[in-house]
């Protein structure tokens, strides 16, 4: 597995170890990870810190140029909120671990010119399948269902 | 001014007093404010806590039914990230203080069935106009420009 998706997957597994929802992400600027994150709903009682949002938050404040030279790696297809954050900051490229267990706003992202690559990685799929089977209510809460 | 927009405007002014970006929001469920928030970019070094996001975060974790019976009041037209959060949680109604100084994703929200009402409130407009004139770089950072 490519090292940046590996880092996102490590974040997801770290989240699972904490009792959280196993979705992770990293923001990469010119080949360097500038923000790592994982879903924090359980850990922080957060309604907004999905994996991608947590990576953006942990990256800190940056001028627009930084985002426009960055790629976001996320273990799962980005939901409307995370896709909106990608559009807000003009992140041009998103690499998605899988969209088998949840399909986010990939069509909207592509329509707005974002390069979205989906890996359908077996480890990412297996992690989410096991989590959803074990904690369906928590999962539904996280995606507003 | 309607009391919920007044509460959002109070949050925006509180943010300005803290040296922050003056945008505020409140999430209202069945006539009761369950979350108040304001843009926290400056105060917390946050890249994700726009006013609407901060209100959602401060409201805490809720099941989908709560969001689906709620209205979000925000002093400024919601950006792509905040609009995405509205879509994620299925918030059916958004009341916007003004969209003269910034036009967010109102068209996308309406296309997805959200009832978006824009007040064009003179106090909300004056607050943002003065802020943008005084701090254009900070404002551009906040909207990814």
Contacts between the chains, C-beta under 8 A, distances in Angstrom:
chain1	res1	chain2	res2	distance
A	41	B	61	6.6
A	45	B	60	5.9
A	45	B	61	5.7
A	46	B	57	6.3
A	46	B	61	7.8
A	47	B	56	5.1
A	47	B	57	5.7
A	47	B	59	6.6
A	47	B	60	6.6
A	47	B	61	5.7
A	47	B	62	7.3
A	47	B	89	7.9
A	48	B	48	6.4
A	48	B	49	7.7
A	48	B	53	5.1
A	48	B	56	5.6
A	48	B	57	4.9
A	48	B	85	6.6
A	49	B	48	7.8
A	49	B	57	8.0
A	53	B	48	5.1
A	56	B	47	5.1
A	56	B	48	5.6
A	57	B	46	6.3
A	57	B	47	5.7
A	57	B	48	4.9
A	57	B	49	8.0
A	59	B	47	6.6
A	60	B	45	5.9
A	60	B	47	6.6
A	61	B	41	6.6
A	61	B	45	5.7
A	61	B	46	7.7
A	61	B	47	5.8
A	61	B	141	6.7
A	62	B	47	7.3
A	62	B	141	7.9
A	63	B	141	6.0
A	64	B	140	7.1
A	64	B	141	7.2
A	64	B	144	5.1
A	64	B	145	5.6
A	67	B	144	6.3
A	79	B	84	7.4
A	79	B	88	5.2
A	80	B	83	8.0
A	80	B	84	4.0
A	80	B	85	7.4
A	80	B	87	4.0
A	80	B	88	4.5
A	81	B	81	6.7
A	81	B	84	4.2
A	81	B	85	4.2
A	81	B	87	7.6
A	81	B	88	4.4
A	82	B	84	7.1
A	83	B	80	8.0
A	83	B	84	5.6
A	84	B	79	7.4
A	84	B	80	4.0
A	84	B	81	4.2
A	84	B	82	7.1
A	84	B	83	5.6
A	84	B	84	2.5
A	84	B	85	6.9
A	84	B	87	7.8
A	84	B	105	7.3
A	85	B	48	6.7
A	85	B	80	7.4
A	85	B	81	4.2
A	85	B	84	6.9
A	87	B	80	4.0
A	87	B	81	7.6
A	87	B	84	7.8
A	88	B	79	5.2
A	88	B	80	4.6
A	88	B	81	4.4
A	88	B	143	7.1
A	88	B	144	5.0
A	89	B	47	7.8
A	89	B	144	4.3
A	90	B	144	5.4
A	105	B	84	7.3
A	108	B	108	7.9
A	140	B	64	7.1
A	141	B	61	6.7
A	141	B	62	7.9
A	141	B	63	6.0
A	141	B	64	7.2
A	143	B	88	7.0
A	144	B	64	5.1
A	144	B	67	6.3
A	144	B	88	5.0
A	144	B	89	4.3
A	144	B	90	5.3
A	145	B	64	5.6
